[in-house]
């Protein structure tokens, strides 16, 4: 499994991680199989959130960890907080600290390796976040911190108060969700891809060496479904099939490899729970596409070059 630096540090993490959003619907035995398959492939990084399955995903994970052959220290465990479903976003220190306590209890662990702020809170007070981060770090409950779905100005605002390094920004990215790349390619044009939707977040994160964690890498739209083996995308699937045959992997691996070929050194979050699907996607961590193959896939996905 390819390794990348975690944020601006020299600490190494796997380029592919296992997201457990869908674990709430699985049995403990199925969850054991998922996390052990992932770890065996070198992807010992687990991504969660306090809202996944209303907390059940973390409960199932905690039970699976106890039943597995893995030890707590074998894994890098990350979760996210800040969303109060259907009501608000909440970055108050009280909410963040209480949320972490709940996460640790559900997972049956003593600490998180990293905690991310899930989505920007319009009422964020950076000093409140700093207070929570300091307390969580001092207590040993959280080692590292990051954000999710933040643009550059939101990160800059947060950094005016927090003492910790921002290691991650979790963003949706993949072959069918690549506006971050489109914008750079369409600089100084007047078409829709040239519109700056996110404050040039890709360039900012690369400059600051903040690790991009690509969520829903095989989806098109916003949770509309996967593009892999989808008849809506015949040209893309035909090319992925040819490249999969060339490299001796599946299409999921090619979609993973496409993300990892970008010089931003991103981390891909795989949300599959089926061991075969996990294995297929994570094998992409060992595939290095040529530049032409990267561009061929980009074009086959419906993007264009000026």
Buried (B, 14 or more C-beta within 10 A) or exposed (E): BBEBBBBEEEBEBBBBBBBBBBBBEBEBEBBBBBBBBBBBBBBBBBBBBBBBBEBBBBBBBBBBBEBBEBEEEEBBBBBBBBBBEEEEBBBBBEBBBBBBEBBBEBBBBEBBBBBBBBBBBEEBEBEBBBBBBBBBBEEEBBBBBBBBBBBBEBBBBBBEBBEBBBBBBBBBBBBBBBBBBBBEBBEEEEEEBBEEEBBBBBBBBBEBBBBBBBBBBBBBEEEEEBBBEBEEBEEBBEBBBEBBEEBEBBBBBBBBBBBBBBEBBBBBBBBBBBBEBBBBBBBBBBBEBEEEBBEBBBBBBBBEEE
